[in-house]
């Protein structure tokens, strides 16, 4: 194996973190990750492959897919097993912790002087699909990284300005904040090809940036801000990076709580109001309501006004099911080519909903695109 791969691997075996190894060897944490993986592939390779590499003067096994092994007695063609195993959630979380653990937290922001204790305002963000590319001639509307950023930033500023000064605010991303989960640019389960307007790096970077801007906007109007980023069917793993990055950025601000959990469900109690949310891709509304009652029976019993939010379908739908108002939210994103060619319709929208702790929903502000 290469010398740099062996160095990185040996330091990792000594218990050093990726960031510590990167600082010692003068490389990025991503580069160190790849070097360690290459070293592990070499160490786990067949002895015949190692011998052939040595005779051929090759050092990096990650560049070798297949070849011939020849001796005086036989010739053998081999295909080296590729490392296609999906990392566990715990492994992904550990990598993210190491990448964002050193982010310098922001200084606390002074709270507003006049707020209403009996109110909470929810700012739901549904299916923003940051990184998606759409062309007006194909889909009826343009969409790109810049358009997604402008929509979320401008809408959060306007929604905060027009909403009551409730003490508490909840920024609730109900999933698919980003369009792709990795650099394959395929949907994780069905493997549909995705039209992208930027790289995965740019999409995640922008998602963190626009949510941070939204948090700053709400801090001007509300004393407490709770933020929850839910998994979507397009970003089943990459949402974790956004959640951890926000947690590190605001970890020393007592007015901001980034809810850090791998659960697919959000639930929150405010007076006689119960709020729950799920992306909506893994169950019909009726089953999610029953799940809500089963999982949180005490909260269910204490509350009178119960609300369930989901996205995924990109069009609005409001229904009362078993004592719960179930609201399917409109998407922030425009239609992509797949939706347009299949005849799906829906008008992009963001909104803010304010609730009273005793009387339920009080008011709404909507912004259409």
C-alpha positions as CSV (number, residue, x, y, z in Angstrom):
1,X,0.0,0.0,0.0
2,X,1.0,3.6,-0.3
3,X,3.1,5.1,2.5
4,X,0.4,7.8,3.1
5,X,-2.3,5.2,3.4
6,X,-0.2,3.2,5.9
7,X,0.5,6.3,8.0
8,X,-3.2,7.2,8.2
9,X,-4.2,3.7,9.0
10,X,-1.7,3.3,11.8
11,X,-2.6,6.6,13.4
12,X,-6.3,5.5,13.3
13,X,-5.4,2.2,14.9
14,X,-3.8,4.2,17.7
15,X,-7.2,5.8,18.4
16,X,-6.7,9.2,16.8
17,X,-9.8,10.9,15.3
18,X,-9.9,11.8,11.7
19,X,-9.4,15.5,12.4
20,X,-6.4,14.8,14.5
21,X,-4.9,12.6,11.8
22,X,-5.7,15.3,9.2
23,X,-3.9,18.0,11.2
24,X,-0.9,15.8,11.8
25,X,-0.5,14.7,8.1
26,X,-1.6,18.0,6.5
27,X,-4.6,16.7,4.6
28,X,-8.4,17.1,4.7
29,X,-10.5,14.7,6.8
30,X,-12.1,13.4,3.7
31,X,-8.7,12.5,2.2
32,X,-7.7,10.8,5.4
33,X,-11.0,8.8,5.3
34,X,-10.2,7.6,1.8
35,X,-6.6,6.7,2.7
36,X,-7.8,4.6,5.6
37,X,-10.4,2.8,3.5
38,X,-7.7,2.0,0.8
39,X,-5.4,0.7,3.5
40,X,-8.1,-1.6,4.9
41,X,-8.9,-2.9,1.3
42,X,-5.2,-3.7,0.8
43,X,-4.9,-5.5,4.2
44,X,-8.0,-7.6,3.5
45,X,-7.0,-8.5,-0.1
46,X,-5.9,-11.9,-1.2
47,X,-2.2,-12.6,-0.9
48,X,-1.9,-13.4,-4.6
49,X,-3.2,-9.9,-5.4
50,X,-0.7,-8.3,-3.1
51,X,2.1,-10.3,-4.7
52,X,1.0,-9.3,-8.2
53,X,0.8,-5.6,-7.1
54,X,4.4,-5.8,-5.7
55,X,5.7,-7.4,-8.9
56,X,3.9,-4.8,-11.0
57,X,5.1,-1.9,-8.8
58,X,1.5,-0.9,-7.9
59,X,0.7,0.6,-4.5
60,X,-2.9,1.8,-4.5
61,X,-5.3,-1.2,-4.4
62,X,-8.3,1.1,-4.6
63,X,-7.4,1.8,-8.3
64,X,-7.4,-2.0,-9.1
65,X,-10.7,-3.5,-10.2
66,X,-9.6,-6.8,-12.0
67,X,-6.6,-8.5,-13.6
68,X,-4.7,-11.7,-14.3
69,X,-2.6,-13.7,-11.8
70,X,-0.1,-15.9,-13.7
71,X,2.3,-18.6,-12.5
72,X,4.2,-21.3,-14.4
73,X,1.4,-23.7,-13.7
74,X,-1.8,-21.6,-14.2
75,X,-3.3,-18.3,-15.2
76,X,-6.2,-16.8,-13.3
77,X,-8.4,-13.8,-14.0
78,X,-9.7,-12.1,-10.9
79,X,-12.3,-9.4,-10.1
80,X,-11.5,-7.8,-6.8
81,X,-14.6,-7.4,-4.6
82,X,-15.6,-3.7,-4.4
83,X,-16.5,-2.0,-1.1
84,X,-20.2,-1.5,-1.8
85,X,-21.4,-2.0,1.8
86,X,-23.6,0.8,3.1
87,X,-22.2,2.4,6.2
88,X,-24.3,2.0,9.4
89,X,-26.1,5.0,10.8
90,X,-23.8,4.9,13.8
91,X,-20.7,5.1,11.5
92,X,-22.2,8.0,9.5
93,X,-23.0,9.9,12.7
94,X,-19.5,9.3,14.0
95,X,-17.9,10.7,10.8
96,X,-20.2,13.7,10.9
97,X,-19.3,14.3,14.6
98,X,-15.7,14.3,13.7
99,X,-16.2,16.7,10.8
100,X,-18.3,19.3,12.5
101,X,-17.2,18.9,16.2
102,X,-14.8,21.8,15.9
103,X,-17.1,24.4,14.4
104,X,-16.9,27.6,16.4
105,X,-20.3,28.4,18.0
106,X,-21.8,31.8,17.3
107,X,-22.1,34.5,20.0
108,X,-25.5,34.7,21.7
109,X,-28.1,37.1,20.2
110,X,-30.1,39.5,22.5
111,X,-33.7,38.4,22.8
112,X,-36.7,40.6,21.8
113,X,-38.2,42.7,24.5
114,X,-41.9,42.1,24.0
115,X,-43.3,38.6,23.3
116,X,-46.6,36.8,24.0
117,X,-46.0,33.8,26.2
118,X,-49.3,32.1,25.2
119,X,-48.4,31.7,21.5
120,X,-46.1,29.5,19.5
121,X,-45.4,29.9,15.8
122,X,-44.4,27.0,13.5
123,X,-42.5,27.7,10.4
124,X,-42.7,24.4,8.3
125,X,-40.4,23.8,5.4
126,X,-41.5,21.0,3.2
127,X,-39.7,19.4,0.3
128,X,-37.3,22.2,-0.6
129,X,-35.2,19.8,-2.7
130,X,-32.1,22.1,-2.6
131,X,-29.9,21.1,-5.5
132,X,-32.7,20.2,-7.8
133,X,-32.7,21.5,-11.4
134,X,-35.8,22.3,-13.4
135,X,-36.2,24.2,-16.7
136,X,-39.3,26.2,-17.4
137,X,-39.7,24.8,-20.9
138,X,-39.9,21.2,-19.5
139,X,-41.6,21.7,-16.1
140,X,-43.4,25.1,-16.3
141,X,-41.0,26.8,-13.8
142,X,-37.3,27.2,-13.3
143,X,-35.6,25.9,-10.1
144,X,-32.0,25.9,-9.0
145,X,-29.7,26.3,-6.0
146,X,-30.0,30.1,-6.3
147,X,-33.8,30.0,-6.6
148,X,-34.2,27.6,-3.6
149,X,-31.9,29.9,-1.5
150,X,-33.8,33.0,-2.5
151,X,-37.2,31.4,-1.8
152,X,-36.4,30.2,1.7
153,X,-34.4,33.3,2.8
154,X,-37.0,35.8,1.6
155,X,-39.9,33.8,2.8
156,X,-38.5,33.3,6.3
157,X,-37.8,37.1,6.6
158,X,-41.4,38.0,5.4
159,X,-43.1,35.3,7.5
160,X,-41.3,36.4,10.6
161,X,-42.1,40.0,9.9
162,X,-45.9,39.2,9.5
163,X,-46.3,36.7,12.3
164,X,-47.2,37.6,15.9
165,X,-44.4,37.9,18.5
166,X,-44.8,34.5,20.1
167,X,-42.4,33.6,22.7
168,X,-41.6,30.3,21.1
169,X,-40.9,29.5,17.4
170,X,-40.4,26.1,15.7
171,X,-38.6,25.7,12.4
172,X,-39.8,22.4,11.2
173,X,-38.2,20.8,8.2
174,X,-40.5,17.9,7.3
175,X,-38.0,16.2,5.0
176,X,-36.3,16.3,1.6
177,X,-34.5,19.6,2.4
178,X,-31.9,18.5,-0.1
179,X,-32.6,16.7,-3.5
180,X,-29.9,14.0,-3.4
181,X,-28.5,11.8,-0.6
182,X,-25.0,11.2,-2.1
183,X,-22.9,11.8,-5.3
184,X,-24.6,9.0,-7.2
185,X,-27.5,11.5,-7.7
186,X,-30.0,8.7,-7.6
187,X,-33.0,8.4,-5.2
188,X,-31.9,6.1,-2.3
189,X,-34.5,3.4,-2.8
190,X,-36.0,3.5,-6.3
191,X,-32.7,4.6,-7.9
192,X,-34.3,7.2,-10.1
193,X,-31.9,9.6,-11.8
194,X,-32.0,13.1,-10.3
195,X,-31.6,16.4,-12.3
196,X,-29.1,18.4,-10.3
197,X,-28.2,22.1,-10.4
198,X,-25.2,21.8,-8.2
199,X,-23.0,19.3,-6.4
200,X,-23.8,17.4,-3.2
201,X,-21.3,19.6,-1.4
202,X,-23.0,22.8,-2.6
203,X,-26.5,21.4,-1.7
204,X,-25.6,20.5,1.9
205,X,-23.6,23.7,2.3
206,X,-26.6,25.8,1.1
207,X,-29.1,23.9,3.2
208,X,-27.1,24.7,6.4
209,X,-26.7,28.3,5.3
210,X,-30.4,29.0,4.6
211,X,-31.6,27.2,7.8
212,X,-29.0,29.3,9.8
213,X,-30.4,32.4,8.2
214,X,-33.9,31.3,9.1
215,X,-32.8,30.8,12.7
216,X,-31.3,34.3,12.8
217,X,-34.6,35.7,11.4
218,X,-36.7,34.0,14.1
219,X,-34.4,35.1,16.9
220,X,-35.3,38.7,16.1
221,X,-39.0,38.1,16.9
222,X,-39.1,35.1,19.3
223,X,-37.4,34.4,22.6
224,X,-37.0,30.6,22.1
225,X,-36.3,28.8,18.8
226,X,-36.6,25.0,18.4
227,X,-35.3,23.5,15.1
228,X,-36.0,20.0,13.8
229,X,-34.7,18.5,10.6
230,X,-36.5,15.4,9.5
231,X,-35.4,12.6,7.2
232,X,-36.9,12.5,3.7
233,X,-37.0,9.8,1.1
234,X,-34.5,11.8,-1.0
235,X,-32.0,12.5,1.8
236,X,-32.2,9.5,4.1
237,X,-28.7,10.0,5.4
238,X,-27.4,13.4,4.4
239,X,-30.0,15.2,6.6
240,X,-27.9,14.1,9.5
241,X,-25.0,16.3,8.4
242,X,-27.3,19.3,8.4
243,X,-28.7,18.5,11.8
244,X,-25.2,18.1,13.4
245,X,-23.8,21.2,11.7
246,X,-26.6,23.3,13.0
247,X,-26.2,21.8,16.5
248,X,-22.5,22.7,16.6
249,X,-23.1,26.2,15.3
250,X,-25.7,27.1,17.8
251,X,-24.6,24.9,20.7
252,X,-23.7,27.9,23.0
253,X,-26.8,29.9,22.2
254,X,-29.3,29.3,25.1
255,X,-32.2,30.6,23.0
256,X,-31.8,28.0,20.2
257,X,-32.4,24.2,20.5
258,X,-31.5,22.0,17.7
259,X,-33.3,18.8,18.3
260,X,-30.7,16.1,17.6
261,X,-32.2,12.7,17.2
262,X,-32.3,9.9,14.5
263,X,-36.0,9.4,15.0
264,X,-38.2,9.9,11.9
265,X,-40.9,11.5,14.0
266,X,-41.3,15.0,15.6
267,X,-43.6,15.5,18.5
268,X,-44.0,18.6,20.7
269,X,-46.5,19.7,23.4
270,X,-47.5,23.3,24.0
271,X,-50.3,23.9,26.5
272,X,-53.3,22.0,25.2
273,X,-51.7,21.7,21.7
274,X,-49.9,18.6,20.5
275,X,-47.8,18.8,17.3
276,X,-46.4,15.9,15.4
277,X,-44.7,15.4,12.0
278,X,-43.3,12.8,9.7
279,X,-42.1,13.1,6.1
280,X,-45.1,11.0,5.0
281,X,-43.4,8.5,2.8
282,X,-43.8,5.5,5.1
283,X,-47.4,5.4,6.0
284,X,-50.9,6.7,5.3
285,X,-52.2,9.5,7.4
286,X,-54.7,7.2,9.2
287,X,-51.9,4.9,10.4
288,X,-49.7,7.8,11.4
289,X,-52.5,9.2,13.6
290,X,-52.9,5.9,15.3
291,X,-49.2,5.7,15.8
292,X,-49.3,9.2,17.3
293,X,-51.9,8.1,19.9
294,X,-50.1,4.9,20.7
295,X,-46.6,6.3,21.1
296,X,-47.5,9.4,23.2
297,X,-50.7,8.5,25.0
298,X,-50.0,10.8,28.0
299,X,-49.4,13.8,25.8
300,X,-52.5,12.8,23.8
301,X,-54.6,12.7,27.0
302,X,-53.4,16.1,28.2
303,X,-54.1,17.9,24.9
304,X,-57.3,19.0,23.1
305,X,-55.8,20.4,19.9
306,X,-53.7,17.9,17.9
307,X,-51.9,18.6,14.6
308,X,-50.0,16.4,12.3
309,X,-47.8,17.7,9.5
310,X,-46.3,15.8,6.5
311,X,-44.9,16.5,3.1
312,X,-43.7,14.1,0.4
313,X,-46.6,14.6,-2.0
314,X,-45.9,18.3,-2.8
315,X,-49.6,19.4,-2.8
316,X,-51.8,20.6,-0.1
317,X,-54.4,18.4,1.7
318,X,-56.2,19.1,5.0
319,X,-58.3,16.5,6.8
320,X,-59.6,15.7,10.3
321,X,-58.8,12.1,11.3
322,X,-59.6,10.8,14.8
323,X,-59.3,14.0,16.6
324,X,-56.2,15.2,14.7
325,X,-55.9,17.8,12.0
326,X,-53.6,16.3,9.4
327,X,-52.0,18.8,7.1
328,X,-50.1,17.7,4.0
329,X,-47.9,20.7,3.1
330,X,-47.1,22.2,-0.2
331,X,-43.5,21.9,-1.4
332,X,-41.1,24.8,-1.5
333,X,-39.6,23.4,-4.7
334,X,-41.1,23.6,-8.1
335,X,-42.0,20.5,-10.1
336,X,-39.1,18.5,-11.5
337,X,-39.2,16.8,-14.9
338,X,-40.5,13.5,-13.4
339,X,-43.5,15.2,-11.7
340,X,-44.2,17.3,-14.8
341,X,-44.2,14.4,-17.2
342,X,-46.4,12.3,-14.9
343,X,-49.0,15.1,-14.7
344,X,-48.5,16.0,-11.0
345,X,-49.5,19.5,-10.0
346,X,-48.9,21.7,-7.0
347,X,-48.1,25.3,-6.2
348,X,-44.9,26.0,-4.3
349,X,-45.5,27.7,-0.9
350,X,-44.2,28.5,2.5
351,X,-46.2,29.5,5.5
352,X,-46.1,30.3,9.2
353,X,-48.9,29.1,11.6
354,X,-49.4,30.6,15.1
355,X,-51.2,28.6,17.9
356,X,-52.6,29.6,21.2
357,X,-51.8,27.3,24.1
358,X,-55.5,27.1,25.2
359,X,-57.4,27.6,21.9
360,X,-55.4,26.0,19.1
361,X,-54.7,27.6,15.8
362,X,-54.9,31.4,15.9
363,X,-53.6,32.7,12.5
364,X,-51.6,31.9,9.3
365,X,-49.4,33.7,6.9
366,X,-48.8,32.2,3.4
367,X,-46.3,33.1,0.7
368,X,-46.8,31.5,-2.8
369,X,-44.2,31.3,-5.5
